[in-house]
Amino acid sequence: MRVRIRAVKRVAGVRWHSVAIVGAGPSGFYLATRLLEKNPEVTVDMYEKLPVPFGLARFGVAPDHEDVKNCNERFQGAAETHSSRFRFIGNTEVGADISLKQLKDNYNSLVLSYGSSEDNRLNIPGEDLKGVISARSFIMWYNGYPDLEPPAGIEQLMKATNVAIIGAGNVALDVARMLLCDHEHHLKNTDVSSEALELLKKLKVKDVNVFARRGLFNSAFTTSELRPMMKLPGVQFRELEEDMILHELQRRDSLSRKDKRLLDVIMKGSDVEKARVSWALNYYRLPKEFLGDEHHHIKGMIFEVSKPAGDSENKKVVSTGITRAYNTQTAFRSIGYKTIPLPGMKENGIEFQPGKPCVPNKLGRVLNAKGTVIPGLYTAGWAASGPTGTIATTMMTSFSVAEEILEDLSHERHKKPGYEAVKPLLKNTQVSWEDWDTLKAYEEKEGRKKNKPREKVTSTRQMLEIMKLN
Ligand SMILES: Cc1cc2nc3c(=O)[nH]c(=O)nc-3n(C[C@H](O)[C@H](O)[C@H](O)COP(=O)(O)OP(=O)(O)OC[C@H]3O[C@@H](n4cnc5c(N)ncnc54)[C@H](O)[C@@H]3O)c2cc1C
């Protein structure tokens, strides 16, 4: 019986399963690709708040990591291969231009893969002083996020010789590299925003201190991200102070391979003949306060010295009661991104759990406040996991959520109308995949003139003009 109905639908040119995806980042694209490849009766509509796709693969991944952005070519290819069943609806914010309920009512499956759009705060005194900069804002700015001014605190940064970075993840290392590299040579052939590059070239930074509240083996950065830091021309890595590594050296004989590799890189340090600038890692330092001057500008920081709590494998630290002061003219807050609820989630039964900033889910199926699966609602990527994991891990989890959706759709009996029903509800100027192709071609053409992979357009108005939508 079911086979017969499907055949009738196909003859009529109507697809059986309509899927909407919120967010055109890597997780949304990997999930879409898997659905489209595996089930020829699925249509995918991807709603994206920006006029351009790829999320953090365009606006997070560092400009000097062009190889990481190869995933975007794969997404581009999938969109072209499946163009008859894939629709990009850019410049359309879910929760503002269209509600969650409207999407849920009109699609068989709705996937929330909208990433993590805020940054965590330290919640310590002085955090709002001028010169305390959000790493997230800085990164979005140098990556050409649309309509973004230089981050608050840039005036202090432009004068600073000494910079602190709070947090020791890959993002902190990206920030350190962007501050310390020889901008002219290191970045000129990348897709860094041209306006940002002009300012970065004028930086006076001589020394960067990265601070972590726990020890070396709890660093959130990966050894593969640390290695290139040790090879940056003219950038000297300063040896770790003894009290910051003592505990780790005592365990040297019983380390895992991963920890041993990390320790080796740290002990080897950088091999620089003539240092232009320097940087250091500072472990067991709990940030307590940003100190300000009479103009409300940051002038330093107070840290409490911590030590491992209990046995050596324990990740927890306790304070020693000792405090240390550091002078610094700028500090970056780089302690992670944060997933926030979308407007209308509560009305649809979705509530974030205290202390768990992600969409509540079981293997990608969204749960209501009672912990029961909400049929037809899924989540993937950083929205589902919180802001951890690389593009590769995002790919793996997105593929498995796609399998869950395909399984559920195989039992689905009712077709929902999808975009046909939603289109009349949309007020905004929507960007299609063809429009994006026009902008992409423009950016690449402009990039070629400067030997860059692309010259990103950084204003929404200009983007829409190039796409002839204004
Ligand atoms: C600074 C930084 C550097 C990184 N560097 C690397 C690296 O070198 N290598 C690596 O493997 N990984 C890297 N990562 C991790 C990688 O970027 C993530 O794993 C990946 O981007 C997560 O994908 P996502 O789709 O879940 O989220 P995102 O990439 O954030 O995509 C979410 C999308 O949803 C859209 N959106 C948000 N709200 C709405 C809404 N209401 N309506 C419609 N659309 C919405 C956003 O605009 C965005 O396009 C980095 C991350 C950061 C922050």
The ligand as a Gaussian input file, in Angstrom:
#p B3LYP/6-31G(d) Opt

LIG

0 1
 C       37.260000      30.380000      16.396000
 C       37.026000      28.961000      15.975000
 C       37.973000      28.311000      15.200000
 C       37.759000      26.987000      14.816000
 N       38.717000      26.375000      14.075000
 C       38.547000      25.094000      13.706000
 C       39.545000      24.435000      12.942000
 O       40.593000      25.007000      12.612000
 N       39.311000      23.133000      12.587000
 C       38.155000      22.477000      12.931000
 O       37.978000      21.309000      12.568000
 N       37.194000      23.088000      13.670000
 C       37.365000      24.375000      14.064000
 N       36.405000      24.989000      14.811000
 C       35.194000      24.239000      15.184000
 C       34.131000      24.267000      14.063000
 O       33.986000      25.575000      13.605000
 C       32.815000      23.700000      14.606000
 O       33.030000      22.336000      14.940000
 C       31.662000      23.761000      13.600000
 O       31.605000      24.999000      12.930000
 C       30.316000      23.542000      14.302000
 O       29.330000      23.547000      13.310000
 P       27.802000      23.918000      13.587000
 O       27.123000      23.752000      12.286000
 O       27.297000      23.147000      14.737000
 O       27.789000      25.441000      14.056000
 P       28.121000      26.807000      13.227000
 O       29.329000      26.610000      12.385000
 O       28.147000      27.848000      14.255000
 O       26.856000      27.003000      12.292000
 C       25.610000      27.432000      12.788000
 C       24.882000      28.239000      11.718000
 O       23.564000      28.547000      12.196000
 C       23.242000      29.891000      11.847000
 N       22.188000      30.372000      12.745000
 C       22.309000      30.716000      14.053000
 N       21.120000      31.104000      14.550000
 C       20.218000      31.007000      13.534000
 C       18.820000      31.287000      13.423000
 N       18.108000      31.734000      14.463000
 N       18.215000      31.098000      12.222000
 C       18.921000      30.640000      11.140000
 N       20.253000      30.373000      11.203000
 C       20.894000      30.538000      12.386000
 C       24.567000      30.614000      12.006000
 O       24.589000      31.860000      11.308000
 C       25.539000      29.584000      11.413000
 O       25.665000      29.752000      10.016000
 C       36.582000      26.310000      15.214000
 C       35.628000      26.968000      15.992000
 C       35.848000      28.279000      16.374000
 C       34.825000      28.972000      17.226000

